Structures are given as structure tokens and as C-alpha cells.
Amino acid sequence: MVRPDRLGPALAARLGDDRWRTCTATLVSGGKSNLTFEVASPAGVVVLRRPPTGALLPSAHDMGREARVQRALRPTDVPVPEILLEDDTGEILGAPCYVMERVAGHVIRSRLPEGYAGSPAGKVAIADALVDVLARLHAVDIDAVGLRGHGRPEGFLERQIRRWTGQWERSATHEVPAVDELGRRLAATLPPSYGSAVVHGDYRLDNCLMHPTDPGRVAAVLDWELSTLGDPLTDLGLLLFYWREPGEREPSLTPAVTRTPGFPGRAHLVERYAAATGADLQHLGFYEAFAHFKFAVIAQGIAARVAAGAMAGQHFGDLDGEVVATAEAGLARLAQEG
């Protein structure tokens, strides 16, 4: 999966330090799509990203796409790791991969680090930092950073529904009427697209590194696999989907630390994003419902890869139940919109 005998010499040559010739790779837990490894040597520690093993869905797990957007955003005020090495041919590992710097910070999943953001003010600071970075991402000048070809904004929402419907059809192992119905209703109720921006595609708390000591700062935004150019409100809808409130069910795939006391609710995130961007959010329910549809398809894809043994031995519980519950919640949110 990782070939230290090949990766080490490649890093030594690229970074000009022969200490990288002897290195080890350790899988980082939590990755459910592309695989993330910490690569350590006497010269230090870096991070490697590569696709899962086995058959891949079309257009998924594009390493070059991840590296390209991070290179482009590096000079902006959106914090991203520096790309150190990229192999888009598969020569090093037998699959495309890239290596980036290891940024210090906290990946916050099911609980906060000891002594970190312990007060309600600290938890609000985390929420505000996430929203502020998302607003800055959506304000990036696409042409100035050279990302005009990173996606096709025209017809974005329609293509997204079509794309994720296609992914569902390729990865589904049995019929789930709620997913099919949600996809149909979304396709029939497309709102006018809200502008064009760099879209992360999977923006949430645990896809960011929070600053080691300041909960009001995002140290780096990670996991750019699904990034493109399109409607920025799809990012907001997904962030709201992941942002669980007290009393809501705990999902089996994603952490829900925001369910704990002291974190602000989704309304706080919506208000801050609107204030930062001036966005018209009258159709926000559609975007939240679409986030449910997208995540149901992602969960099914993960289930299929687990069953195929392509997730490095990782398992994630009852994913069939997660798919159904997510789609049904999406239908409920869309009904509220109507």
C-alpha cells in the first residue's frame, strides 16, 4: 500500500535530504475515502495521501485534483498544507499519490482535546473560525489563483444531482427507496444556482486542523478530494448537515462533538455565514437536503469498499442503517423547504 523503499528515495531527491531514504508509514485512523499515512524518518514527519486499493468509481479519488487546489490556495488566506511531492503516474506506489507537510493542530472528532475550548466561548470560537474560513474560501478569486479550469460552474447543481445519483447506482448493493426518492425530488426542485466559487465539497470540523492553542483559528483545511467550482451554498449545506445539535442522533460515520453542551446551534453558523458573505439563504433547505443525499451515497460507497477489503481493515458499523436514516432525514428537510 505504501512502498517505503520507493517513497524514501523519492522524498530524499525532492527534498534534498538523504535522511528521508529510511522512512516508515503509519495509517492515520479516520480516513474513509482516500487513505492518509504519516511518513516518518530521521528528517521529520510528512503526510501521504493515496487512493484506496481495489476498483474505484469513475472520477473518484483524484490525487492530482487534491494537490492542485491546495497549491493554488497556498498564497491565499485559506490555510492549506504545502505540497512537497506529487506522483500522478503511480510510479512510486503503483497508484497516484502526493505528500504534504504535516501541520501542527487538533483534528477534533468525538471529543475535544484535554483543556482545549473548555468554555462555551471557546466552542463558539471554533464554530466562528470554521464559518469564517469557509467564507474566505468562497471569496477566493478563481482566476487570480489559476483555478478557472478546476470545474464547470454552469449547470453545477443539476450535474451534482446526476453525478451522485450515478454514484449511487454504481455502489448500491440493494434497493433503498428513500435514497431514490430523495434524488428524484432534488432533481425536480432545483433552485437558481447561487453564484460560483471554489467549493471544498466535504467541509466539516474534522476535515480541518484547529490551531494547537487557539480554538478561534483553523490551522489547515484538509481532504480536498471533492473540491470543484460551483455553488458555494452546497458547502454550507454540508457543514450544517455535519453540525449535530444536542438531542440529535449520533451518526455512525462522522463524529458529533458539536452535540455536547456549549456548542452553538446551526442557526448561529447560518447567521455568521450570511453576515460574512451577504448570501441569500432562502433556499437553504434544498442545500441541506442535498447534503443528506450526497452523504447517503458516500456512506454506501464506504460500505462497498469495506466489503471489498479496500479500507485497510477499517470498519464503521451499521452503514446500511446510516444510509436509510440519512436519506429519510433529507426527505424531511426538503418537505420543510416546500
C-alpha positions, 0 to 999 in steps of 0.5 A: 500500500505504501512502498517505503523503499520507493517513497524514501528515495523519492522524498530524499531527491525532492527534498534534498535530504538523504535522511528521508531514504529510511522512512516508515508509514503509519495509517492515520485512523479516520480516513474513509475515502482516500487513505492518509499515512504519516511518513516518518524518518530521521528528517521529520514527519510528512503526510501521504495521501493515496487512493484506496486499493481495489476498483474505484468509481469513475472520477473518484479519488483524484490525487492530482485534483487534491494537490492542485487546489491546495497549491493554488490556495497556498498564497491565499488566506485559506490555510492549506498544507504545502505540497512537497511531492506529487506522483500522478503516474503511480510510479512510486506506489503503483497508484497516484499519490502526493505528500504534504507537510504535516501541520501542527493542530487538533483534528477534533472528532468525538471529543475535544482535546484535554483543556482545549475550548473548555468554555462555551466561548471557546466552542463558539470560537471554533464554530466562528473560525470554521464559518469564517474560513469557509467564507474566505474560501468562497471569496477566493478569486478563481482566476487570480489563483489559476483555478478557472479550469478546476470545474464547470460552474454552469449547470453545477447543481443539476450535474451534482444531482446526476453525478451522485445519483450515478454514484449511487447506482454504481455502489448500491448493493440493494434497493433503498427507496428513500435514497431514490426518492430523495434524488428524484425530488432534488432533481425536480426542485432545483433552485437558481444556482447561487453564484460560483466559487471554489467549493471544498465539497466535504467541509466539516470540523474534522476535515480541518486542523484547529490551531494547537492553542487557539480554538478561534483559528483553523490551522489547515483545511484538509481532504480536498478530494471533492473540491470543484467550482460551483455553488458555494451554498452546497458547502454550507449545506454540508457543514450544517448537515455535519453540525449535530445539535444536542438531542440529535442522533449520533451518526455512525460515520462522522463524529458529533462533538458539536452535540455536547453542551456549549456548542452553538446551534446551526442557526448561529453558523447560518447567521455568521455565514450570511453576515460574512458573505451577504448570501441569500439563504432562502433556499437553504433547505434544498442545500441541506437536503442535498447534503443528506443525499450526497452523504447517503451515497458516500456512506454506501460507497464506504460500505462497498469498499469495506466489503471489498477489503479496500479500507485497510481493515477499517470498519464503521458499523451499521452503514446500511442503517446510516444510509436509510436514516440519512436519506429519510432525514433529507426527505424531511428537510426538503418537505420543510423547504416546500 
